[in-house]
Amino acid sequence: MRPNVVAGLLAVSAVVMVAGSALAQTDTTRTTPSLPPPPPVTGTEPDFPRGRISGLVFGDLYYNLAGDPTHHYNAAGADSGKNYIDGNGAPITKDLNGAQIRRIYFQLDNDLSIKYSTRFRLEADSRELTSGGKIGVFVKAAYLQAKNWIPGGNAFLGMTSTPTFENSEEFWGYRAIEKTIVDFRGLSPASDLGVSLKGFADAGHKIGYSGMVGTDTGQRPENNRQKRAYLSIPLRPLEDLRIEPYVDYEWIRTNTGEHDRALYKIFAGYEFKRVALGGEGFKQVVHGGNASPTYTYPVGYSVFARVAGTPKLHGYLRYDKFQPDTKGANRVDQSLYIAGFDWEPYKDVHLMPNIESLQYDARGTAAPPSHHDTQARITFYYRFSKP
């Protein structure tokens, strides 16, 4: 190759190398312009007040398999026999059948602020009828709630649920089938007018409390001077174990004198993987009254189980034993049996075939009803809500 050609190539290579070095230096020193910072986010208060509508309905298609065989009819052909089992000891009427709505709830919850809220609940009950014989409507709850009124505790003022069987009913889970034993026997109102405080004593929510002072008139206006004090201590020592001791006390004044009564109750429940077992026992003690000695009036206990068969099909069993007066030699003890299935074809819609039977056991010279009571039912239950 000629010397001048080689010299030319070397010169071109040197120029390229110098230019590349300069470009590299330029790239390393080049800076990308930064983006402007995002605008600051300004916090806004939640929209208040804000409300939620919810409710539920349950009732039965029923047939009375056993009961009083005597039927009485009025001029229009209506059967005056009793069509449902309850705790007052009056037998149902055999072969009576039909459909009934046992409860309708319509509830409005309203958040006034982060701290204050209200609840208003109406109930329609087939046992509470208007003067025209139609299903009646009455106020079941109407209260103001102050959240964190004390650290870990909420305060309630108005007509609110009593602590008596609130937790045991939730664990039983089948109020649509039957009330828990204390409610079934009518020993305490489900709601009362008064003031209450509910919360937890620890951050882990293992030790709770629920106290209330009420009129003991339930959904009726107060018409006396007596008050009822309620206290429950719900405990959760383990995640799946619940224990709740309970007591209430009431002073009563009547034409026969002054006396008082106290109700003692204990509830316990344990959740296994597919089975839940629960039970509660109670005793009510009455003191004085017309110079009578202290005596125990009703005593009873209830055991029940829930079984999760499939996501859509569950089962339940329950047995109650009730003694109306353990001091009385002549009395009629009662045993309640419940068994059934719970089919949920769609969320919050349940069809529950079940059998409920109340058996009477006379002691001493007491006269029991002439027949036991047994009712077969298909109970329907559904909830509705609006965010």
Buried (B, 14 or more C-beta within 10 A) or exposed (E): EEEEEEEEEEEEEEEEEEEEEEEEEEEEEEEEEEEEEEEEEEEEEEEEEEBEEBBBBBBBBBBBBBBBEEEEEEEEEEBEBBBBBBBEBEBBBBEBBEEBBBBBBBBBBBBBEEEBBBBBBBBBBBEEEEEEEEBBBEBBBBBBBBBEBEEBBBBBBBBBBBBBBBBBBEBBBBBBBBBBBBBBBEBBBBBBBBBBBBBBBEEEEBEBBBBBBBBBBBBEEBEEEBBBBBBBBBBBEEEEEBBBBBBBBBBBEEEEEEBBBBBBBBBBBBBEEEEBBBBBBBBBBBBBBEEEEEEBBBBBBBBBBBBBEEEEEBBBBBBBBBBBBBEBEEBBBBBBBBBBBBBBEEEEEBBBBBEBBBBBBEBEEBEBBEBBBBBBBBBBBBBEEEE
